[in-house]
Structures are given as structure tokens and as C-alpha cells.
Amino acid sequence: MSTTTTYAATYASEIDKRLLELTAAAQGLSEQALELKASDKTSLVATSRHPFSGQVIEQVGVSIVSSLLILWPPQASSNQVEQHMVESWLESVDLSVLHLLRSNSNKGGAALDVRLEHHWKDFIQSVETFLFENDGTYLTGTYATVADVCVVVAIASFALEKSLAVPQQVHRLCMTVLHQLQAVSKDAFLAKAINELKEGEASPLVKAERAKPVQQAEKATSAPVANVETKAAPAPVKAPTAVVASSEPKTQAASAPAAADAAFETDDQNFVLQLLKQHEIPHTTYTHALCMTADELVSKVPLASPLHSHTKNLFLRDKKHGSFLITVSPTSVVQTKELGKMLNLPGKTNLRLADEASLLQQLKAKPGCVGPLCMGVAEQDEKDPITLVLDKSLLDKEYIHSHPLRNDMSVQMTPTALLEFLDKAGVKPTILEFTEAVEGGKLPANRPPASKEAPKEPQQAQPKKEKNTENKKSTKKGDTLLALQWKKEENFPMWYSDVIVLSEMISYYDISGCYILRPWSYKMWELIQNWFNEKIEAMDVENAYFPMFVSKDRLEKEKDHVEGFAPEVAWVTKSGEGDLAKPIAVRPTSETIMYPAYSDWIKSHRDLPLKINQWSNVVRWEFKYPTPFLRTREFLWQEGHTAHSTFEEADETVMQALELYRRVYEELLAVPVVPGYKTEKEKFAGGFRTTTVEAYIAGSGRAIQGATSHNLGQNFGKMFDIRFQDEAGQSQIAWQTSWGLTTRTIGVMVMVHGDDQGLVLPPRIAPLQVVIVPIISKKLTYEDAKPYCETVLQELKSSGIRVKFDDRTIYNPGWKYNHWEQKGVPLRIEVGPRDIEQKMVRICVRHDGSKDDVSVDGLGAHVKAMLDDIQSKMFEKAKAARDDHVVQITEWKDFVPNLEKNNLVLTPWCGGEHEEWEEWVKKTSREESLKARGEEVEDEKTATSVAAKTLCIPFKQPELPAGTKCIASGLEATCWVLWGRSY
């Protein structure tokens, strides 16, 4: 099952409509998947619904460019340069040819004036020159992208409308893309463009380039692969036929790929081919279609027989043990968790895929171009050595096929020849046996080897009952401005989206994962800020502000720390049109920003403790599906950072901060939490120990990390040289803490308390605690009601209550009731003619729907008492819902079935340091849950996996009888740990 997406678009011109329709067709979307309406602006809303979790994510495009990028997003395999090129071409054509088409349409097809002709010629010349200089079929790579579709459709539309010819390279691009579009769309425009688009001469710049000497042209178009600053070499222009070999037999199997042109064998820019020739290594070189992955290579480049094999290559890094180039058969499976043991690496291993910069620096290769031949030119470093690991099964083949630093070419050689080449390069490979993939490429689901007990057979989970959402599928959001279109129990993600939008908490933004906090939600954040500032002031914590940017050197100073955040760091690389000398990171957290200053400020024990808090924004470029408040690319938070002279003082501060977080959730938000320690696997990167408060969302059956407080130990103090002279005159390293609370709190509160009418706000966090609504009728005019309502208003304000008199005359009372219920206001006071006569008011309670008629005498005190009672009852209701879903088990067979019941599971555990068993539970619970649902895989980008993870080791531990075993490893249990599915 896969995520389903529907699209609703508006278009402001016919060319925008054509682009939306053809892009949708190119992506294989049905006509029903894209709803189009004419409007005064072009926009698109994509609504994605996950098949299992039901989570719904909306992406909004507010221009033709952003709309097309949503319809046809960049492929996951494309790099940042290619993605930037796609966006640049789209913006360029939008500002030039598309602008001309829209302008001309508004002028009723007027003749092309001189100014417009200039814009047209500039753009066409830029496309022609680019295609010629880059010798490519398309604008951004090997395959067509949305940029090619948009540029071609725009050019063809304008050229046909004005009877203009297009240059040769542009015409070739247009014909290629138009024919591809005609295969997926019946639009009559495509046939017309193919038949009538005129081909002209090459542009003057292209002619000038062609006039240069052949040698210079060849030099300009060949990219030196070993130079890390250049682009990958383009595929050969002509199809080669001659076999090129050194001392290998000249006969070649009939089904072998075509051999490479001799020019490539003697290419003085390809150092691998040079070395093969220099060392007289028998080999054959041949060209083929460009392939980025091993699967693509196997599919596009079939080999002569099963005795031939391509290679699959992984470049892995471990901060303690160096770098590893793993070369295996395409059908072999590499498990990084087990690889460290296979290599007999001492201690803890953390093998991760190296980034593109490491590939370029160490192997002199780009992604997709890696192979064992890279070792001939690899840059070895004593501090970071590269170990080549070869799959034994490859050495049993007759021939091995591998890339020579480029992925449109392969070298065929015997295993003996490969080993000879490596020996000449001074490389001694490690030979290992890898497991062959089974059942569609997956390994059997095995646990790590147990030390005491054999694995227990898991019990198959029972599938959930399907819920009836038939009527909801045809309901369009926005049909009414008031009523929620989804029920909380029927479709929790859609309900959540409805609530936060229709209650005016959130507005969507045109950058995915970023949202506008409207005044209603931002006021809640301010209330949290005000409460928290008062509490930390009593702890002698002072507020300050530090810059949001951090240099690469500072960010990477603490390796464990930066590795924990590396995938999420956003980088600034340009200023205006120029590149920055060094990239600058946007703050993912502030340790590396603040601690150099701490090093300057702290010199003596008299400077301690140093306690600073800042309220700021943070950017973490999440690639999972974003959810407002819960998982966003930018969020607001407070972060406290303290330095102390002793571990005990630091640990006391950690616990003080965590207690404040517990109180924020339980006393302000009325959300119960479980305080505890994080395991080693889940703790803060680079820290000594992490404490947490964990909340539970009954509507989704998921836990969520509420806030964390970290004892950093002395690790950061050592890294940033935060030293002080103690009372004895000795130099010491400071002990540090950091702790943070984010706007996630607001989303948790919404999910816990909201109902099918909208928000239900605890009084202490409500922007308005009371709203006064007069019941205007023939018996009570607005003028008659206003003085009485204002008297009630002042009475409540004088009692410190946040209250509003809704004196709007354009809305009737029923509309106002619905409006304020949806926004979650705890109390509504109704004033009718009888209330005025009897000096009474009617009070309606939002959270339970109860009503009471109350005298206005002493109304302020009465309402305050009611608000306190509501706060208490909301907490007790949420706590009861949470407690009903916490179960205590001692056997694995009960684990996944309880997850399927939306429970949190408390189990005996062998200790937070056993990371491999945590990973086993995560993997196995995912497999068993998917099997119970009849599914094979889940979306890697989902933020709501079916797998379980450790939430915390609770501070309050149930009694643990002697001899109790860990449910996973069978080892002696040392504690109870809380598990759950988590956001």
C-alpha cells in the first residue's frame, strides 16, 4: 500500500493550465487526480493520505513554479545541484517566455514588439548555448524533469503563436520531450507542435564554439573525472563498436555490452584507465547507459552469463575505525550492524554511509561512480584509512564488471586481474562472505544472537477493524467555514489538520514543513513563555540571545554532536549572486554557538554557575512528512544552557528543568507525562545523560517526546575549553547542562483534548478563557444588551480573567457559539432578556457541554473557581485515558498485540546501554506489525512508523522480581523500560 495524493489546482492563464495538465500526465496521474478550476491566480494544493496511519499532509503551491514542483518533485536520487538547476530553469522560463505568453494573451494576440522579441531571443539563446556546451539530451541530467517539460511547452507555445523558428539544439530538445509527452497525453497541442515547430540555425554563440579547433572543443567537453571540482564526464556521443582490450583474449561473448571507443581507453583524464594500461592489467572497457544504482545497472546492462557479475558498492565511515569501501555482488545484502562484527572491529561501531564530499575527497568519485577500481586513485590517510572489503562470491566469478570512476562505462576483468591491480596499488582487500538476498531481496528477520535464552516465537497481531470513512471521502474541506469535516475517531490525522486550520491556529506556507503561527496559537506560546520565565528567574537563570548562524568549523567541533544533527542541518551557501567562502549552518541547536562565548566568560569558580536561557527559532531540515507543531522544519523553543563547578550541581539543574517541563504539561496543558531517563541509543548526541517527559496521544495511540533536559557532563567543556580555576587554584573543566521546550507542546495539547467540534483548551493556556455572547432578538436589541454585557466584562477582567465581549452585529448567536466552541474557549457566557431581568447569566462549559445559570453577584470569583475545576477535570480525564493504555508485560509474545491495541508497553529490560537489542525490537515489531496488516513495507519518510521504540526508563519503577529476564535478549533484567509507537 502506498501513500495516495490528490491535487486541486487553479489557473490564471491557458498556458498555466496546459503546463499543469501535461505535467500531471507526465507523472502518470489520472485526470481524476487533478482538479482544475479557472481563477485570477495559479495555485495548487496536494493532499496526501497515508494508507495505514491516515495521516494527511498538505502541500501548497502559490505560483506556477511551486505548483509544478509539487506535481513533479525532484527525485530522491538527484543531488542538490540538479534540484537547484530544475528550480532555476523553471524560474527563468516563468519570468521570460511564460510572462510573454500571458502578456500577449491579455493583449489579444498583438504582434511581437521589439522589447518582447529581445526577451524571447535571450532565453532561446541561453537554452541553445547550454545544450551545446553540456552535450546533454536534457536540461538537468540524464532524464527529463519538470524543467524540460515546462521549458519545451513554453517555447513551443510561443513559437507556434508567433510563427517563429527555434535553433537546432532547442528544436532537438523540443522534439524529444514533445514525443515523450505525446505517449502519455492526447492533448492536440502536442501533435500540432511536433508537425509545425520550425527548426532554424544554431545561435551565433554556438556557431562560434563549433568554429574552434577540434582539440580545444574536445578539451572543453571532456570532464576530468579525478578532479573533484568538475562535473561528471558526459556519455560518449557516438555508439562504439570496436572492442578495446589489452592482453585479454580478443573474443567477446555475443551478449556482452558494446565496447568503448578507443578514445576513452586512452583518455588522459581518467586515471584508473591510465593505471590499468600502465600496469598492463588484462581488461576490456565498454560504454553503456548511465546508471546511478546497482539495480539500475543490472537492469540496463545485462551480462553474458551468470559467471559475469556487476558490483554493488557502499562507502561507509566510522569515526573510530576509519572508512570502508564495501564491494559485493548486486544480490548480496550488507547489514551495517553486523559488519563491524564480521570485520572484528573492537568496541562500539557506528558505520554510516559517507556523504558526497567524502566520496570526492577520498575516492575521487561521485555518487553512482564508485567501485573497487577507485582504490587505485584513493587518497589514503593514516588517521582515516580506507579498507576495501570484497565479497567472496565475486572472486568465484569468471569476470567482474565495475566502473572506472564514471557510471556510463564499465571495465570487465577477471578476479585475478582485479586482485593484481589492487596489489599494484598497494591495496590488500579484506575478503568476507555476505548473505544472498532471499524473497525479494530481504533477509530473514533474525534477532542478534542471544547469550542465555533462545528467541521466543512472536504472536501474530490481530488486524484492526476497518473504520467507516465512506462518507468522508467525498467531503471537500472548506465546504463550510465552521464544521469540521472529519471525526477524531475515524481519521485522526485529517481531524487534526481540520482543527488547527479552522480554529485559526495555523496557516500553511509555500515551503513544505514551515507554517504560520496565527495569533491564537502564538498567544498560547506567550502564556507558556510568561509562566516559564517566572520560574527560571527563581532559579537565577537569565535570558539572552545568540546568533542563529554557526560556522562549519564550530558545528563540526564535537563529532558525536554534529553526527546526530547532520542530516537535518540547513546551510547558507550564497550571498546575493556570489558564493560564500565557507558555508554557514542555520542553528539546529545552540551548543556550538554559545559555548565558545562561555569559554571566554568563565575563568574562575566565582564565574559559576552560569545560567542562561534563550527564546529562539531553530531549523532542522526534516525529510519525513511534516506535521504542524509536531514535526516542522522551523520551530520555536526555549533552550537553557548552564555551566557548573560540580557534577552534582549540574544534575540538580537538569532535574529542576525537567520538573518545570512536567509542570508545563500537567499544570498548564493538562496533559499527563511520564518522566524518565533516555536510553544510550536515544540520548542527546554528545551528552552524558538525557532525561525526558513523555506524553501519550489517545486518539492515535502514539507517544510523543514532550521535552528533554540533558546532563552534558564535561564533553562540551573539553571540546570548547570551558575551564575555570577552583578555590585551590587548580584548572578544572566545567560541568554543563542544556534543556529545551518547543512549540510541539501546543500540538500535543490539541491532540489530547480536542473533540469533534474543534479545540478544547485548558483554561490556563487559553488565549481567551471566557467569551460573552448576547442573544439578540426582537425582545433584546444590541443597544439594550451592551451595557449589561460590558458590566459583566469588567467584573471578569477585574478578577484577572481573559475575557472578550463578542459585540459583532453581522453574526447571529448560533454562528458565534460554533465559532468560539471551535476555537476551544473554556466558558461561554450567554446573556438574554430574561438574564438581564433576573441579573443572571448562563455559563456553558466547553469541555463537557454542561450549562449553569449563575447570578452576576460575585461572578468573577465563581468563574475563577469554575476555570480551576475545568483545568483539574481535563487533566484527570487525560490521565485516565493514558493510564488505560499503559500495560505491563514480561513476554515478547504479548508485545506487538498490545501495540496494536494502541497501548504503551512497560517491559523488563537488560539496560539502556544495549543498543543492539533496542534496534532488534524496533525492526522486529515493525515486521510483525506489517505482517499483521498484510503489508510488506512502510514509507521511509513517514513520521509515524508502526515500529516500537524506547520512550524512557521511568523514574518511578515497578518492583522487579529477582531473576526477571529482558523480553528481547533473555539477559537478566535491570530495570523496566517504557515502549511505544511514537511521533
GUKOLKOL-913220 format. One line per field, with one value per residue (C-alpha): residue number from 1; x, y, z. Coordinates in steps of 0.25 Angstrom, whole numbers. Layout:
BEGIN
k: NUM ... $
c1: X ... $
c2: Y ... $
c3: Z ... $
***
This chain:
BEGIN
k: 1 2 3 4 5 6 7 8 9 10 11 12 13 14 15 16 17 18 19 20 21 22 23 24 25 26 27 28 29 30 31 32 33 34 35 36 37 38 39 40 41 42 43 44 45 46 47 48 49 50 51 52 53 54 55 56 57 58 59 60 61 62 63 64 65 66 67 68 69 70 71 72 73 74 75 76 77 78 79 80 81 82 83 84 85 86 87 88 89 90 91 92 93 94 95 96 97 98 99 100 101 102 103 104 105 106 107 108 109 110 111 112 113 114 115 116 117 118 119 120 121 122 123 124 125 126 127 128 129 130 131 132 133 134 135 136 137 138 139 140 141 142 143 144 145 146 147 148 149 150 151 152 153 154 155 156 157 158 159 160 161 162 163 164 165 166 167 168 169 170 171 172 173 174 175 176 177 178 179 180 181 182 183 184 185 186 187 188 189 190 191 192 193 194 195 196 197 198 199 200 201 202 203 204 205 206 207 208 209 210 211 212 213 214 215 216 217 218 219 220 221 222 223 224 225 226 227 228 229 230 231 232 233 234 235 236 237 238 239 240 241 242 243 244 245 246 247 248 249 250 251 252 253 254 255 256 257 258 259 260 261 262 263 264 265 266 267 268 269 270 271 272 273 274 275 276 277 278 279 280 281 282 283 284 285 286 287 288 289 290 291 292 293 294 295 296 297 298 299 300 301 302 303 304 305 306 307 308 309 310 311 312 313 314 315 316 317 318 319 320 321 322 323 324 325 326 327 328 329 330 331 332 333 334 335 336 337 338 339 340 341 342 343 344 345 346 347 348 349 350 351 352 353 354 355 356 357 358 359 360 361 362 363 364 365 366 367 368 369 370 371 372 373 374 375 376 377 378 379 380 381 382 383 384 385 386 387 388 389 390 391 392 393 394 395 396 397 398 399 400 401 402 403 404 405 406 407 408 409 410 411 412 413 414 415 416 417 418 419 420 421 422 423 424 425 426 427 428 429 430 431 432 433 434 435 436 437 438 439 440 441 442 443 444 445 446 447 448 449 450 451 452 453 454 455 456 457 458 459 460 461 462 463 464 465 466 467 468 469 470 471 472 473 474 475 476 477 478 479 480 481 482 483 484 485 486 487 488 489 490 491 492 493 494 495 496 497 498 499 500 501 502 503 504 505 506 507 508 509 510 511 512 513 514 515 516 517 518 519 520 521 522 523 524 525 526 527 528 529 530 531 532 533 534 535 536 537 538 539 540 541 542 543 544 545 546 547 548 549 550 551 552 553 554 555 556 557 558 559 560 561 562 563 564 565 566 567 568 569 570 571 572 573 574 575 576 577 578 579 580 581 582 583 584 585 586 587 588 589 590 591 592 593 594 595 596 597 598 599 600 601 602 603 604 605 606 607 608 609 610 611 612 613 614 615 616 617 618 619 620 621 622 623 624 625 626 627 628 629 630 631 632 633 634 635 636 637 638 639 640 641 642 643 644 645 646 647 648 649 650 651 652 653 654 655 656 657 658 659 660 661 662 663 664 665 666 667 668 669 670 671 672 673 674 675 676 677 678 679 680 681 682 683 684 685 686 687 688 689 690 691 692 693 694 695 696 697 698 699 700 701 702 703 704 705 706 707 708 709 710 711 712 713 714 715 716 717 718 719 720 721 722 723 724 725 726 727 728 729 730 731 732 733 734 735 736 737 738 739 740 741 742 743 744 745 746 747 748 749 750 751 752 753 754 755 756 757 758 759 760 761 762 763 764 765 766 767 768 769 770 771 772 773 774 775 776 777 778 779 780 781 782 783 784 785 786 787 788 789 790 791 792 793 794 795 796 797 798 799 800 801 802 803 804 805 806 807 808 809 810 811 812 813 814 815 816 817 818 819 820 821 822 823 824 825 826 827 828 829 830 831 832 833 834 835 836 837 838 839 840 841 842 843 844 845 846 847 848 849 850 851 852 853 854 855 856 857 858 859 860 861 862 863 864 865 866 867 868 869 870 871 872 873 874 875 876 877 878 879 880 881 882 883 884 885 886 887 888 889 890 891 892 893 894 895 896 897 898 899 900 901 902 903 904 905 906 907 908 909 910 911 912 913 914 915 916 917 918 919 920 921 922 923 924 925 926 927 928 929 930 931 932 933 934 935 936 937 938 939 940 941 942 943 944 945 946 947 948 949 950 951 952 953 954 955 956 957 958 959 960 961 962 963 964 965 966 967 968 969 970 971 972 973 974 975 976 977 978 979 980 981 982 983 $
c1: 0 5 2 -9 -9 -20 -17 -26 -21 -26 -20 -20 -16 -17 -2 -2 -14 -6 6 -2 -9 3 12 1 1 16 15 5 -7 -21 -30 -38 -26 -24 -36 -34 -42 -40 -37 -29 -17 -9 -8 -8 -12 -7 -13 -6 -12 -4 -11 -9 -8 -17 -8 -11 -1 -4 6 2 8 5 11 12 27 24 11 19 30 19 13 27 36 51 55 61 74 76 87 85 92 82 70 75 76 62 57 66 60 46 48 55 45 34 40 42 34 22 22 21 10 2 4 1 -12 -16 -13 -22 -10 -3 9 22 29 44 44 37 46 58 53 50 63 71 64 65 80 82 75 83 96 94 90 102 112 107 105 93 79 72 74 78 83 81 66 55 50 38 48 49 34 32 43 39 24 26 36 27 14 21 28 15 7 17 22 36 47 55 70 75 79 66 58 64 61 46 44 50 41 28 29 30 18 10 12 5 -5 -15 -14 -16 -5 6 3 2 15 22 17 19 30 41 56 65 80 89 90 103 110 108 113 126 128 127 137 148 159 155 165 160 146 149 157 145 135 143 141 154 147 158 157 147 143 138 125 124 128 117 113 120 113 114 111 125 126 141 146 157 166 180 185 171 166 161 148 136 123 112 103 113 111 117 132 136 142 157 157 153 163 174 166 178 168 163 174 168 169 183 187 181 189 202 201 197 185 177 163 152 145 131 121 106 94 97 93 92 90 94 79 79 92 87 74 80 93 91 103 108 105 103 118 119 115 113 117 109 118 116 125 124 130 132 138 147 151 152 146 141 138 129 129 119 110 97 89 97 92 100 96 104 100 107 118 126 126 130 142 145 145 148 138 125 123 115 116 109 108 119 114 117 129 136 134 140 152 155 151 152 138 124 111 108 122 129 135 148 156 155 165 176 174 168 174 179 181 187 177 165 170 161 159 154 144 142 130 136 125 131 144 137 132 139 138 135 129 132 132 145 141 129 116 114 125 130 143 142 153 156 156 171 173 165 174 187 182 179 193 200 192 197 183 181 166 158 150 137 125 112 98 90 77 64 49 50 63 60 68 60 56 66 70 84 90 85 94 85 71 66 57 42 32 25 9 3 -4 -19 -22 -30 -45 -47 -54 -65 -60 -68 -76 -63 -56 -66 -66 -57 -50 -55 -69 -73 -64 -69 -72 -60 -61 -54 -57 -46 -48 -50 -38 -29 -19 -30 -37 -24 -22 -36 -35 -23 -27 -41 -38 -29 -16 -9 -8 0 13 19 31 28 30 28 15 10 6 -6 -9 -18 -7 4 -3 -2 13 14 6 16 27 22 20 33 41 36 40 54 56 55 66 75 74 76 70 80 80 91 92 85 97 108 121 124 137 129 118 127 136 128 127 116 108 109 106 93 89 96 84 76 85 81 93 95 104 101 100 93 99 112 116 121 135 130 116 109 99 86 84 79 83 92 102 113 108 108 120 131 126 125 140 142 134 137 151 149 140 134 128 120 109 106 91 86 73 69 56 58 55 62 63 64 62 53 51 40 26 24 12 9 14 20 30 34 46 46 40 41 47 54 67 75 90 97 111 115 127 122 114 104 100 99 90 81 79 75 65 59 58 51 41 37 34 26 18 17 10 2 -1 -3 -7 -14 -6 0 14 24 37 50 63 66 74 88 83 72 80 85 97 109 103 105 91 77 64 51 36 27 13 2 -8 -20 -26 -15 -9 4 14 22 34 29 43 57 67 82 93 105 116 129 129 126 135 147 143 141 152 142 151 151 161 155 157 170 176 174 169 156 146 132 120 109 94 85 69 59 44 37 24 22 15 3 1 1 -10 -18 -18 -20 -32 -39 -52 -61 -65 -51 -41 -43 -34 -30 -33 -18 -14 -26 -24 -38 -44 -58 -66 -79 -89 -102 -115 -120 -135 -147 -148 -134 -127 -112 -113 -120 -111 -98 -97 -101 -90 -80 -82 -80 -68 -62 -65 -58 -46 -44 -43 -31 -39 -36 -50 -56 -69 -73 -81 -80 -94 -92 -93 -104 -103 -103 -91 -83 -86 -80 -68 -64 -66 -57 -46 -47 -51 -54 -66 -77 -86 -99 -108 -122 -134 -138 -124 -123 -137 -132 -118 -113 -104 -104 -90 -87 -75 -67 -60 -73 -84 -91 -99 -102 -110 -102 -104 -95 -93 -79 -78 -63 -60 -70 -64 -49 -54 -60 -48 -39 -49 -49 -34 -34 -44 -38 -25 -32 -39 -26 -19 -29 -29 -14 -14 -24 -13 -1 1 12 17 28 28 31 18 10 18 12 -2 -2 4 -8 -17 -11 -4 9 17 25 35 47 60 74 79 79 93 89 86 86 74 67 69 64 51 49 52 44 32 31 32 21 12 13 11 -2 -7 -3 7 21 28 25 28 42 39 27 28 18 25 18 31 33 44 48 41 49 53 43 47 36 40 30 36 46 46 60 62 53 58 59 47 57 71 67 78 76 67 72 60 46 46 34 32 22 20 24 23 $
c2: 0 14 28 34 48 57 70 83 94 107 114 129 126 116 113 110 101 94 92 87 77 72 71 63 54 52 48 37 44 41 52 50 52 67 76 89 102 116 127 140 133 120 111 96 88 74 66 53 42 30 17 12 23 32 44 55 65 77 84 97 104 119 120 112 109 104 97 89 85 79 72 67 67 65 50 45 41 55 63 78 83 76 81 95 95 90 101 111 107 108 122 126 122 127 141 141 132 129 144 147 137 143 157 154 147 159 168 159 153 166 165 163 177 179 178 165 160 163 155 143 143 144 132 123 127 123 109 107 110 102 89 91 93 82 72 66 61 69 82 76 62 48 48 58 66 76 87 81 79 94 100 92 94 109 110 102 110 124 119 114 126 136 126 127 116 111 108 94 89 95 88 75 76 80 69 59 64 66 52 47 55 50 36 40 51 53 68 73 83 73 67 82 85 73 76 91 95 100 98 109 111 110 122 131 127 112 115 121 110 100 108 106 96 81 79 91 86 73 78 87 76 65 66 61 51 51 66 68 81 77 71 56 53 53 40 37 44 32 17 10 -3 -8 -16 -10 -19 -20 -35 -41 -51 -43 -51 -46 -52 -49 -43 -35 -20 -11 -8 6 15 15 30 26 16 26 37 44 50 36 32 18 15 20 11 -1 2 5 -8 -16 -21 -30 -23 -19 -5 -3 8 7 15 24 16 22 9 -5 -9 0 -5 -20 -15 -7 -14 -29 -38 -50 -61 -64 -65 -50 -40 -25 -20 -12 -3 4 15 14 23 20 31 22 11 19 17 5 2 -10 -17 -28 -36 -28 -39 -39 -32 -23 -21 -10 -14 -28 -23 -18 -32 -38 -29 -31 -17 -14 -7 0 2 12 10 20 24 34 47 52 61 49 41 52 55 40 32 43 38 44 36 25 24 16 3 -5 2 15 9 11 26 27 37 29 36 29 35 31 19 13 -2 -10 -21 -31 -41 -55 -58 -48 -56 -68 -62 -62 -47 -35 -23 -9 6 13 26 28 22 22 12 -1 -9 -25 -33 -46 -47 -50 -37 -29 -34 -31 -17 -15 -21 -12 0 -5 -9 -22 -25 -32 -44 -47 -56 -48 -54 -54 -47 -56 -54 -41 -36 -37 -45 -54 -46 -51 -46 -43 -56 -57 -61 -68 -72 -75 -65 -66 -68 -55 -56 -50 -37 -37 -27 -15 -13 -4 9 14 27 25 38 46 42 51 62 74 82 96 94 101 111 105 90 80 70 59 51 49 34 32 39 45 52 59 63 69 77 82 86 94 101 104 109 119 114 111 115 107 113 111 104 90 88 103 108 122 122 131 140 129 119 129 135 121 121 134 129 117 127 136 125 119 132 134 120 120 134 128 118 131 127 140 142 145 144 137 138 128 125 116 113 99 98 101 92 80 82 72 60 52 64 68 54 54 66 65 60 72 84 95 102 116 116 128 143 150 145 141 128 129 126 116 110 115 106 111 107 93 95 105 97 100 115 118 110 118 130 122 119 134 138 126 128 125 118 131 132 119 115 122 120 126 123 128 128 126 119 106 100 85 81 69 60 52 56 69 71 85 87 73 71 84 89 102 103 112 108 112 106 107 105 105 103 98 95 81 69 69 84 81 69 77 87 76 71 85 88 75 77 90 83 73 85 92 79 75 89 98 88 78 67 55 51 41 46 37 35 33 20 22 20 31 41 55 54 57 58 49 46 51 52 53 55 46 49 40 43 34 38 32 22 28 34 47 53 65 72 68 72 68 66 69 64 71 67 80 87 79 82 97 99 103 104 110 112 105 110 102 109 97 97 89 86 92 82 86 85 88 87 91 92 95 99 84 86 93 81 71 79 80 65 61 70 73 67 67 81 86 91 89 98 96 110 113 112 118 132 135 128 134 139 147 146 154 147 158 157 165 164 169 179 181 194 188 177 185 192 179 171 182 181 166 168 178 169 157 166 171 157 154 146 147 151 156 162 158 170 167 170 163 149 143 136 122 125 131 119 110 119 120 105 102 111 104 115 109 117 124 133 136 148 148 157 148 148 163 164 154 159 145 139 126 119 108 99 95 82 75 83 86 99 106 119 128 141 153 156 150 145 147 138 128 128 127 114 108 110 103 92 91 90 79 71 72 67 55 51 51 43 33 31 30 20 11 9 6 -9 -17 -30 -39 -48 -44 -51 -40 -28 -26 -29 -19 -9 -12 -8 6 3 7 -5 -6 -17 -23 -19 -22 -8 5 2 -10 -2 -15 -20 -7 -8 -22 -19 -7 -16 -28 -20 -13 -26 -33 -21 -20 -35 -34 -23 -31 -20 -22 -9 5 19 22 37 34 41 31 17 4 0 2 10 12 25 25 17 23 29 22 7 -4 -15 -24 -38 -45 -54 -46 -47 -36 -39 -37 -42 -52 -46 -42 -30 -18 -8 -6 2 8 5 11 16 30 42 $
c3: 0 -3 0 -8 -13 -19 -26 -27 -35 -40 -53 -57 -72 -82 -83 -68 -70 -81 -72 -60 -69 -77 -64 -57 -70 -70 -55 -59 -51 -56 -60 -47 -38 -43 -41 -49 -48 -55 -45 -44 -39 -41 -29 -25 -13 -11 -1 3 11 17 15 29 39 31 33 24 19 10 1 -5 -17 -19 -33 -46 -42 -28 -33 -43 -33 -24 -36 -40 -29 -30 -30 -16 -24 -30 -24 -19 -31 -40 -32 -32 -47 -48 -40 -47 -61 -56 -50 -63 -73 -64 -64 -79 -89 -79 -76 -91 -93 -82 -86 -101 -97 -89 -101 -110 -118 -122 -131 -124 -121 -120 -105 -105 -116 -108 -96 -105 -112 -99 -93 -106 -108 -93 -95 -108 -103 -90 -98 -107 -96 -87 -98 -92 -96 -85 -77 -64 -65 -72 -71 -74 -62 -60 -64 -78 -79 -75 -84 -96 -95 -93 -105 -114 -110 -112 -125 -131 -127 -134 -145 -140 -143 -132 -132 -135 -121 -115 -127 -123 -109 -112 -122 -111 -100 -109 -114 -99 -95 -107 -101 -89 -93 -104 -104 -118 -116 -116 -130 -135 -129 -134 -148 -149 -140 -149 -148 -150 -150 -138 -130 -132 -119 -123 -137 -131 -122 -134 -141 -131 -133 -131 -120 -112 -113 -108 -97 -93 -93 -86 -71 -63 -54 -44 -42 -31 -35 -49 -54 -57 -71 -81 -88 -102 -114 -123 -121 -121 -128 -126 -115 -107 -99 -94 -92 -90 -101 -113 -114 -107 -103 -113 -102 -95 -95 -106 -104 -102 -113 -113 -109 -95 -93 -95 -88 -81 -71 -66 -56 -54 -69 -69 -57 -64 -76 -69 -60 -73 -66 -75 -76 -86 -85 -91 -90 -86 -82 -70 -57 -43 -35 -35 -38 -50 -55 -54 -62 -73 -75 -76 -75 -84 -73 -58 -58 -60 -49 -47 -33 -23 -15 -1 4 19 30 45 54 61 51 38 24 17 3 2 -11 -13 -23 -26 -20 -6 6 15 29 35 49 47 38 50 56 42 42 56 59 74 83 78 63 56 41 33 18 15 9 -5 0 5 -8 -15 -6 -2 -15 -25 -30 -30 -25 -35 -40 -28 -30 -25 -36 -29 -19 -30 -28 -14 -4 8 21 33 42 33 25 15 16 3 6 -5 -6 -7 -17 -27 -27 -31 -44 -57 -59 -51 -57 -50 -52 -55 -48 -57 -58 -73 -74 -68 -68 -70 -63 -57 -42 -43 -51 -41 -29 -38 -40 -25 -22 -31 -24 -10 -6 2 2 13 7 14 11 10 11 -2 -2 -2 -4 -12 -6 9 19 29 41 52 65 69 76 90 101 110 104 91 84 87 76 74 74 61 63 60 49 53 49 37 41 32 25 13 15 17 4 -4 6 2 12 12 9 22 30 43 43 44 33 40 53 63 64 49 43 54 44 36 48 54 41 41 56 55 42 45 59 53 59 47 32 22 15 2 7 12 27 30 36 40 55 55 68 74 75 77 89 95 93 100 112 113 112 123 133 129 130 144 149 143 149 162 158 155 140 131 117 106 91 82 67 58 49 53 45 39 48 61 57 54 66 74 65 72 73 59 54 62 54 41 32 37 36 27 20 15 3 -5 -2 -14 -27 -20 -13 2 5 15 17 29 36 42 56 59 73 80 88 77 76 91 97 91 98 111 109 109 120 130 136 151 161 164 150 153 152 139 135 122 114 101 93 78 66 61 47 45 31 33 21 28 25 33 43 49 63 64 53 45 39 47 61 73 86 99 101 115 116 129 134 148 156 160 154 166 163 148 151 161 150 140 149 153 138 135 147 140 128 135 141 127 122 134 141 128 117 126 119 128 125 129 134 132 126 111 107 102 88 89 98 93 83 90 104 117 120 116 124 117 119 110 107 101 90 92 78 71 81 80 90 88 94 102 106 109 119 117 126 117 126 122 108 102 113 107 93 95 106 117 128 142 153 166 180 181 169 160 146 144 133 135 136 127 124 113 113 103 101 88 81 80 93 87 77 88 95 83 80 95 98 84 80 68 70 70 80 95 103 117 124 128 113 106 100 104 116 115 103 105 95 95 90 81 77 76 91 93 84 83 90 101 103 102 116 123 116 118 133 133 124 134 146 140 135 150 154 145 135 120 114 102 99 85 80 65 59 46 52 59 73 67 58 70 78 67 65 79 82 70 76 89 99 112 116 108 116 109 112 108 112 124 129 129 137 147 148 144 133 126 127 116 119 106 111 116 110 123 126 138 142 151 158 154 168 171 157 156 168 163 149 154 162 150 142 153 153 138 138 148 141 128 134 141 128 120 131 132 116 117 129 122 111 119 121 128 121 123 110 95 90 97 91 77 81 91 81 72 83 84 97 103 108 120 120 127 121 121 122 114 108 100 87 78 85 84 69 69 76 66 54 59 64 50 43 51 51 36 34 43 33 21 17 12 15 20 15 19 20 29 43 49 48 53 59 74 81 95 101 114 127 136 149 156 155 158 167 158 164 164 152 143 128 118 108 96 99 110 119 134 134 142 140 134 121 114 99 89 75 75 67 $
***
